[in-house]
Amino acid sequence: MTFTSSSTVRGFIAALGAERLAALPPSIRFASIGPVTSQTAREAGLIVAIEAPEHTISGLVHAVCRLVAASAGGGPAHAV
């Protein structure tokens, strides 16, 4: 799951609701476009698996690719 802004985090939380949010499987990974978005996600109780070092959509895509590669045994993802 990727978040491109704090408002997308808040929208996700609102759309899901507390009960369904609590029922999310622990295998779901959250990726954030930058530090402000990551902080909003953490404040909502989400664990951010990776944050884009370049705070753009392209940077987020590259960060997610690194996370997937690391999960497949391809090296470190530099999770935050």
C-alpha positions as a printed Julia matrix, in Angstrom:
80×3 Matrix{Float64}:
   0.0     0.0    0.0
   1.46    3.35  -0.98
   0.71    6.76   0.47
   1.51    9.9   -1.48
   0.33   12.43   1.11
  -0.98   12.73   4.63
  -4.47   13.18   3.21
  -4.25    9.76   1.51
  -3.35    8.22   4.87
  -6.31    9.91   6.54
  -8.62    8.94   3.66
  -7.5     5.31   3.87
  -8.09    5.23   7.62
 -11.52    6.86   7.26
 -12.6     4.58   4.41
 -11.46    1.43   6.18
 -12.79    2.15   9.65
 -11.31    1.06  12.94
 -12.57   -2.53  12.87
 -11.26   -3.34   9.39
  -8.03   -1.44  10.06
  -7.4    -3.62  13.11
  -8.11   -6.73  11.03
  -5.51   -5.99   8.33
  -3.07   -8.85   7.95
   0.44   -8.09   9.23
   1.84   -8.98   5.81
   0.55   -5.7    4.35
   3.44   -3.28   3.89
   3.05    0.48   3.82
   5.26    2.76   1.73
   5.38    6.52   2.08
   6.44    9.3   -0.25
   8.17   11.28   2.51
   8.66   12.07   6.19
   5.46   14.06   6.77
   3.34   11.31   5.25
   5.27    8.68   7.22
   4.64   10.57  10.46
   0.91   10.77   9.73
   0.84    7.03   9.05
   2.72    6.26  12.27
   0.38    8.51  14.27
  -2.49    6.43  12.85
  -0.8     3.26  14.1
   0.54    2.04  10.76
   4.05    0.68  10.38
   5.84    2.3    7.46
   8.05   -0.31   5.78
   9.83    2.14   3.51
   9.97    5.86   2.8
  11.03    7.3   -0.53
  14.38    9.11  -0.19
  13.38   11.26  -3.17
   9.94   12.63  -2.32
   8.36   12.16  -5.75
   6.17    9.5   -7.35
   9.25    8.2   -9.15
  11.13    8.05  -5.85
   8.25    6.17  -4.26
   8.17    3.66  -7.12
  11.92    3.07  -6.78
  11.58    2.63  -3.01
   8.79    0.07  -3.46
  10.92   -1.78  -6.03
  13.79   -1.91  -3.52
  11.42   -3.2   -0.84
  10.09   -5.93  -3.12
  13.62   -6.91  -4.19
  14.74   -7.07  -0.55
  11.71   -9.21   0.31
  12.69  -11.58  -2.47
  16.24  -11.83  -1.15
  17.69   -9.19  -3.45
  19.33   -7.0   -0.8
  18.49   -4.36   1.78
  15.53   -2.05   1.33
  16.67    0.64   3.78
  13.36    0.59   5.65
  12.5     3.49   7.91
